[in-house]
């Protein structure tokens, strides 16, 4: 089966299983954290969890680029394994917590480690899966595992708590991280993988954001992140309100809404490649954004359960197409040494959008209700879709003709296509750094923003 082709690659198979175990462990921790918050705070548990999730988002937004910069010159395998083991040890402290501030501290530390782990982990997959078709299937498998975990973790947690207290869930979380570390450690071709980036730390921190700001398709992705966050936030924040107040239902209605969203998301991941082949990557992403933003128009027909379930499924489908395909956009928009920085920038920017979206949707829902909140965010998402259409050039070519002016500089380099120059004999082994000249050069190749390509050649973009 073509979808399972990436699993034939031993390194990706280890990465996929490691991701699945890590996700299940995180899911169990989420369930246990909710129960711990209720044990400590009682009726104020919702506020405690809200603050904890805000702390999580802040860690993701601000620490992910810093962690990617630190990882730039470190062995990739050791970096990932170290963070997995650190997370495994940290969650074991949760059962001993007896103060709410301790919950906040551990949450910050745990998700700071995750902010470092996840983008570097995601950036490693395209280094392992080189073929584009196979990489699309790898993204599909990763997305499907993410959605299945959202369904399976509460079920597994319930089964475990039928024979033990919830504090034991943290132990299983730790075991999941340990197993993930062992699997990553056995990917031997990552043992000495570094990017050997000599740039100053601050430049490495901002490199991902620089690439985003100067690459048209990634600028479009920034606008699409707004659509995904606003429309998804309605599902995550207001599903319970829609189930009880709008539909007059019960807990089962709430679960059905979440299930519809999850099924739509899984179906989108499975149909990703046919959608790209039929519409192009740009066309599929922009159409998905318009569908997500326009779907709430169905509520003009009423707010009965069938329409709401269908709307939630469409939102899951449309937002998942964008989220799953973002890995392709990042892969094609960055050179291999810069991928961790670019994936970290996407991780940071997307979670910044979610942080704003959660606060806005919660406030709108409290002031006007869940359906008006959906209308307002849909209008904002339509504007973001129009912005993405403007920012992402219609002729999105990977290879671009461009001109390098004559210049001189010094930096760490090897003798590749950009470095063909004489030596005087004392430069040392490659990679080495010394003053050298570049003559004016016009050529065409796969274009990404990097050390030698500081600006996009717009005259060839449209």
GIKARA-V250188 format. One record per residue. PHI is phi in whole degrees, -180 to 180 (none if undefined). OMEGA is omega as a letter, one per 40 degrees, with the letter a starting at -180 (* if undefined). BURIAL is b if it has 24 or more other C-alpha atoms within 12 Angstrom, else e. Layout:
phi:PHI omega:OMEGA burial:BURIAL
phi:PHI omega:OMEGA burial:BURIAL
This chain:
phi:none omega:a burial:e
phi:-60 omega:a burial:e
phi:-60 omega:a burial:b
phi:-89 omega:a burial:e
phi:-57 omega:i burial:e
phi:-59 omega:a burial:b
phi:-70 omega:i burial:b
phi:-75 omega:i burial:e
phi:-87 omega:a burial:e
phi:-55 omega:a burial:e
phi:-64 omega:i burial:b
phi:-68 omega:i burial:b
phi:-59 omega:i burial:b
phi:-63 omega:i burial:b
phi:-63 omega:a burial:b
phi:-65 omega:i burial:b
phi:-66 omega:i burial:b
phi:-61 omega:i burial:b
phi:-63 omega:a burial:b
phi:-62 omega:a burial:b
phi:-67 omega:i burial:b
phi:-65 omega:i burial:b
phi:-65 omega:i burial:b
phi:-64 omega:i burial:b
phi:-61 omega:i burial:b
phi:-65 omega:i burial:b
phi:-64 omega:i burial:b
phi:-64 omega:i burial:b
phi:-64 omega:i burial:b
phi:-64 omega:i burial:b
phi:-62 omega:a burial:b
phi:-65 omega:i burial:b
phi:-64 omega:i burial:b
phi:-61 omega:i burial:b
phi:-69 omega:i burial:b
phi:-64 omega:i burial:b
phi:-61 omega:i burial:b
phi:-67 omega:i burial:e
phi:-65 omega:a burial:e
phi:-86 omega:a burial:b
phi:-117 omega:i burial:e
phi:61 omega:a burial:e
phi:-68 omega:i burial:e
phi:-91 omega:a burial:e
phi:-61 omega:a burial:e
phi:-62 omega:i burial:e
phi:-66 omega:i burial:e
phi:-62 omega:i burial:b
phi:-67 omega:i burial:b
phi:-60 omega:i burial:e
phi:-65 omega:i burial:b
phi:-61 omega:i burial:b
phi:-69 omega:i burial:b
phi:-66 omega:i burial:b
phi:-61 omega:i burial:b
phi:-58 omega:a burial:b
phi:-64 omega:i burial:b
phi:-61 omega:i burial:b
phi:-62 omega:i burial:b
phi:-63 omega:a burial:b
phi:-69 omega:a burial:b
phi:-96 omega:a burial:b
phi:-97 omega:a burial:b
phi:-59 omega:i burial:b
phi:-62 omega:i burial:b
phi:-64 omega:a burial:b
phi:-65 omega:i burial:b
phi:-63 omega:i burial:b
phi:-65 omega:i burial:b
phi:-64 omega:a burial:b
phi:-73 omega:a burial:b
phi:-57 omega:a burial:b
phi:-110 omega:i burial:b
phi:-112 omega:i burial:b
phi:-58 omega:a burial:b
phi:-59 omega:a burial:b
phi:-64 omega:i burial:b
phi:-62 omega:i burial:b
phi:-63 omega:a burial:b
phi:-67 omega:a burial:b
phi:-64 omega:i burial:b
phi:-60 omega:i burial:b
phi:-68 omega:i burial:b
phi:-60 omega:a burial:b
phi:-68 omega:i burial:b
phi:-63 omega:i burial:b
phi:-66 omega:i burial:b
phi:-60 omega:i burial:b
phi:-73 omega:a burial:b
phi:-66 omega:a burial:b
phi:-67 omega:i burial:b
phi:-71 omega:i burial:b
phi:-81 omega:a burial:b
phi:-60 omega:a burial:b
phi:-61 omega:a burial:b
phi:-97 omega:a burial:e
phi:-74 omega:i burial:b
phi:-134 omega:i burial:e
phi:-132 omega:a burial:e
phi:-65 omega:a burial:b
phi:-63 omega:i burial:e
phi:-68 omega:i burial:e
phi:-61 omega:a burial:b
phi:-62 omega:a burial:b
phi:-64 omega:a burial:e
phi:-66 omega:i burial:b
phi:-61 omega:i burial:b
phi:-61 omega:a burial:b
phi:-66 omega:a burial:b
phi:-63 omega:a burial:b
phi:-81 omega:i burial:b
phi:-67 omega:i burial:b
phi:-65 omega:i burial:b
phi:-66 omega:i burial:b
phi:-62 omega:i burial:b
phi:-81 omega:a burial:b
phi:-74 omega:a burial:b
phi:-62 omega:a burial:b
phi:-63 omega:i burial:b
phi:-67 omega:i burial:b
phi:-61 omega:a burial:b
phi:-65 omega:a burial:b
phi:-71 omega:a burial:b
phi:-77 omega:a burial:b
phi:-61 omega:i burial:b
phi:-66 omega:i burial:b
phi:-73 omega:a burial:b
phi:-90 omega:a burial:b
phi:-101 omega:a burial:b
phi:-80 omega:a burial:e
phi:-70 omega:a burial:e
phi:-65 omega:a burial:e
phi:-63 omega:i burial:e
phi:-66 omega:i burial:b
phi:-66 omega:i burial:b
phi:-60 omega:i burial:b
phi:-66 omega:i burial:b
phi:-65 omega:i burial:b
phi:-62 omega:i burial:b
phi:-61 omega:i burial:b
phi:-61 omega:a burial:b
phi:-64 omega:a burial:b
phi:-68 omega:i burial:b
phi:-63 omega:i burial:b
phi:-64 omega:i burial:b
phi:-62 omega:a burial:b
phi:-74 omega:i burial:b
phi:-65 omega:i burial:b
phi:-60 omega:a burial:b
phi:-61 omega:i burial:b
phi:-88 omega:a burial:b
phi:-76 omega:a burial:b
phi:-60 omega:i burial:b
phi:-62 omega:i burial:b
phi:-65 omega:i burial:e
phi:-64 omega:i burial:b
phi:-62 omega:i burial:b
phi:-62 omega:i burial:e
phi:-65 omega:a burial:e
phi:-66 omega:a burial:e
phi:-74 omega:i burial:e
phi:-74 omega:a burial:e
phi:-125 omega:a burial:e
phi:-156 omega:i burial:e
phi:-77 omega:a burial:e
phi:-66 omega:a burial:b
phi:-61 omega:i burial:b
phi:-69 omega:i burial:b
phi:-62 omega:i burial:b
phi:-65 omega:i burial:b
phi:-65 omega:i burial:b
phi:-67 omega:i burial:b
phi:-60 omega:i burial:b
phi:-60 omega:i burial:b
phi:-63 omega:i burial:b
phi:-62 omega:i burial:b
phi:-68 omega:i burial:b
phi:-63 omega:i burial:b
phi:-61 omega:i burial:b
phi:-61 omega:i burial:b
phi:-61 omega:a burial:b
phi:-64 omega:a burial:b
phi:-67 omega:i burial:b
phi:-66 omega:i burial:b
phi:-62 omega:a burial:b
phi:-85 omega:i burial:e
phi:-90 omega:a burial:b
phi:-71 omega:a burial:e
phi:-75 omega:i burial:e
phi:-98 omega:a burial:b
phi:-58 omega:a burial:e
phi:-114 omega:a burial:e
phi:-77 omega:i burial:b
phi:-136 omega:i burial:b
phi:-98 omega:i burial:b
phi:47 omega:a burial:b
phi:-93 omega:a burial:b
phi:-85 omega:a burial:b
phi:-63 omega:i burial:b
phi:-57 omega:a burial:e
phi:-57 omega:a burial:e
phi:-62 omega:i burial:e
phi:-65 omega:i burial:b
phi:-67 omega:i burial:b
phi:-62 omega:a burial:b
phi:-92 omega:a burial:b
phi:-61 omega:a burial:b
phi:-61 omega:i burial:b
phi:-67 omega:i burial:b
phi:-63 omega:i burial:b
phi:-63 omega:i burial:b
phi:-60 omega:a burial:b
phi:-71 omega:a burial:b
phi:-108 omega:a burial:b
phi:-103 omega:a burial:b
phi:-55 omega:a burial:b
phi:-67 omega:i burial:b
phi:-78 omega:i burial:b
phi:-64 omega:i burial:b
phi:-63 omega:i burial:b
phi:-63 omega:i burial:b
phi:-59 omega:i burial:b
phi:-69 omega:i burial:b
phi:-66 omega:i burial:b
phi:-59 omega:i burial:b
phi:-65 omega:i burial:b
phi:-61 omega:a burial:b
phi:-60 omega:a burial:b
phi:-68 omega:a burial:b
phi:-65 omega:a burial:b
phi:-74 omega:i burial:b
phi:-70 omega:a burial:b
phi:-61 omega:i burial:b
phi:-61 omega:i burial:b
phi:-70 omega:a burial:b
phi:-70 omega:a burial:b
phi:-90 omega:a burial:b
phi:-109 omega:i burial:b
phi:-59 omega:a burial:b
phi:-65 omega:i burial:b
phi:-70 omega:i burial:b
phi:-61 omega:a burial:b
phi:-62 omega:a burial:b
phi:-87 omega:a burial:e
phi:-87 omega:a burial:e
phi:-80 omega:a burial:b
phi:-97 omega:a burial:b
phi:65 omega:a burial:e
phi:-98 omega:a burial:e
phi:-133 omega:a burial:e
phi:-62 omega:i burial:e
phi:-66 omega:i burial:e
phi:-62 omega:i burial:b
phi:-60 omega:i burial:b
phi:-65 omega:i burial:b
phi:-64 omega:i burial:b
phi:-64 omega:i burial:b
phi:-64 omega:i burial:b
phi:-65 omega:i burial:b
phi:-61 omega:i burial:b
phi:-62 omega:a burial:b
phi:-66 omega:i burial:b
phi:-64 omega:i burial:b
phi:-60 omega:i burial:b
phi:-66 omega:i burial:b
phi:-65 omega:i burial:b
phi:-61 omega:i burial:b
phi:-63 omega:i burial:b
phi:-61 omega:a burial:b
phi:-70 omega:a burial:b
phi:-99 omega:a burial:b
phi:-58 omega:a burial:b
phi:-64 omega:i burial:b
phi:-58 omega:i burial:e
phi:-67 omega:i burial:b
phi:-66 omega:a burial:b
phi:-65 omega:a burial:e
phi:-80 omega:a burial:e
phi:-119 omega:a burial:e
phi:79 omega:a burial:e
phi:-62 omega:i burial:b
phi:-64 omega:a burial:b
phi:-62 omega:a burial:b
phi:-66 omega:a burial:b
phi:-65 omega:a burial:b
phi:-69 omega:i burial:b
phi:-65 omega:i burial:b
phi:-62 omega:i burial:b
phi:-64 omega:i burial:b
phi:-66 omega:i burial:b
phi:-65 omega:a burial:b
phi:-62 omega:a burial:b
phi:-73 omega:a burial:b
phi:-90 omega:a burial:b
phi:-58 omega:i burial:b
phi:-59 omega:i burial:b
phi:-59 omega:i burial:b
phi:-63 omega:a burial:b
phi:-70 omega:i burial:b
phi:-64 omega:i burial:e
phi:-86 omega:a burial:e
phi:135 omega:a burial:e
phi:-127 omega:i burial:e
phi:-81 omega:a burial:e
phi:-58 omega:a burial:b
phi:-63 omega:i burial:e
phi:-64 omega:a burial:e
phi:-67 omega:i burial:b
phi:-63 omega:i burial:b
phi:-63 omega:i burial:b
phi:-63 omega:i burial:b
phi:-62 omega:i burial:b
phi:-65 omega:i burial:b
phi:-65 omega:i burial:b
phi:-62 omega:i burial:b
phi:-63 omega:a burial:b
phi:-65 omega:a burial:b
phi:-68 omega:a burial:b
phi:-69 omega:i burial:b
phi:-68 omega:i burial:b
phi:-59 omega:i burial:b
phi:-70 omega:a burial:b
phi:-62 omega:a burial:b
phi:-67 omega:a burial:b
phi:-78 omega:a burial:b
phi:-60 omega:i burial:b
phi:-60 omega:i burial:b
phi:-65 omega:i burial:b
phi:-63 omega:i burial:b
phi:-68 omega:a burial:b
phi:-62 omega:a burial:b
phi:-81 omega:a burial:b
phi:-102 omega:a burial:b
phi:-144 omega:i burial:b
phi:-71 omega:a burial:b
phi:-55 omega:i burial:b
phi:-64 omega:a burial:b
phi:-94 omega:a burial:b
phi:-61 omega:i burial:b
phi:-57 omega:i burial:b
phi:-67 omega:a burial:b
phi:-72 omega:i burial:b
phi:-64 omega:i burial:b
phi:-66 omega:i burial:b
phi:-63 omega:i burial:b
phi:-64 omega:i burial:b
phi:-59 omega:a burial:b
phi:-69 omega:a burial:b
phi:-65 omega:a burial:b
phi:-65 omega:i burial:b
phi:-74 omega:i burial:b
phi:-63 omega:i burial:b
phi:-63 omega:i burial:b
phi:-66 omega:i burial:b
phi:-61 omega:i burial:b
phi:-65 omega:a burial:b
phi:-64 omega:i burial:b
phi:-59 omega:a burial:b
phi:-65 omega:a burial:b
phi:-67 omega:a burial:b
phi:-65 omega:i burial:b
phi:-62 omega:a burial:b
phi:-68 omega:i burial:e
phi:-62 omega:i burial:b
phi:-63 omega:i burial:b
phi:-72 omega:a burial:e
phi:-78 omega:a burial:e
phi:-122 omega:a burial:e
phi:112 omega:a burial:b
phi:-67 omega:a burial:b
phi:-68 omega:i burial:b
phi:-58 omega:i burial:b
phi:-62 omega:i burial:b
phi:-65 omega:i burial:b
phi:-63 omega:a burial:b
phi:-64 omega:a burial:b
phi:-69 omega:i burial:b
phi:-65 omega:i burial:b
phi:-63 omega:i burial:b
phi:-64 omega:i burial:b
phi:-69 omega:i burial:b
phi:-63 omega:i burial:b
phi:-66 omega:i burial:e
phi:-66 omega:i burial:b
phi:-64 omega:i burial:b
phi:-63 omega:i burial:e
phi:-65 omega:i burial:b
phi:-61 omega:i burial:b
phi:-61 omega:a burial:b
phi:-76 omega:a burial:e
phi:-79 omega:a burial:b
phi:-91 omega:a burial:b
phi:-60 omega:a burial:b
phi:-64 omega:i burial:e
phi:-95 omega:a burial:e
phi:-93 omega:a burial:b
phi:-86 omega:i burial:b
phi:-77 omega:a burial:b
phi:-98 omega:a burial:e
phi:-131 omega:i burial:b
phi:-78 omega:a burial:e
phi:-156 omega:a burial:b
phi:-119 omega:i burial:b
phi:-99 omega:i burial:e
phi:-69 omega:i burial:e
phi:-64 omega:i burial:e
phi:-162 omega:i burial:e
phi:-127 omega:i burial:e
phi:-164 omega:i burial:e
phi:-134 omega:i burial:e
phi:-166 omega:i burial:e
phi:-68 omega:a burial:e
phi:-156 omega:i burial:b
phi:-119 omega:a burial:e
phi:-88 omega:i burial:e
phi:-102 omega:a burial:e
phi:-63 omega:a burial:e
phi:-92 omega:a burial:e
phi:-133 omega:i burial:b
phi:-124 omega:a burial:e
phi:-149 omega:a burial:e
phi:-77 omega:i burial:e
phi:-122 omega:i burial:e
phi:-100 omega:i burial:e
phi:116 omega:a burial:e
phi:-117 omega:a burial:e
phi:-81 omega:a burial:e
phi:84 omega:a burial:e
phi:-70 omega:i burial:e
phi:-77 omega:e burial:e
phi:-73 omega:a burial:e
phi:-138 omega:a burial:e
phi:-126 omega:i burial:e
phi:-165 omega:i burial:b
phi:-63 omega:i burial:e
phi:-151 omega:a burial:b
phi:-109 omega:i burial:e
phi:-120 omega:i burial:e
phi:-76 omega:i burial:e
phi:-59 omega:a burial:e
phi:-145 omega:i burial:e
phi:-116 omega:a burial:e
phi:-154 omega:a burial:e
phi:-133 omega:i burial:e
phi:-165 omega:i burial:e
phi:-59 omega:a burial:e
phi:-104 omega:i burial:b
phi:-138 omega:i burial:b
phi:-71 omega:i burial:b
phi:-157 omega:a burial:b
phi:-59 omega:a burial:b
phi:-100 omega:a burial:b
phi:-135 omega:a burial:b
phi:-88 omega:a burial:e
phi:-140 omega:a burial:e
phi:-79 omega:i burial:b
phi:-78 omega:a burial:b
phi:-61 omega:a burial:e
phi:-65 omega:i burial:e
phi:-107 omega:a burial:e
phi:-89 omega:a burial:e
phi:-105 omega:* burial:e
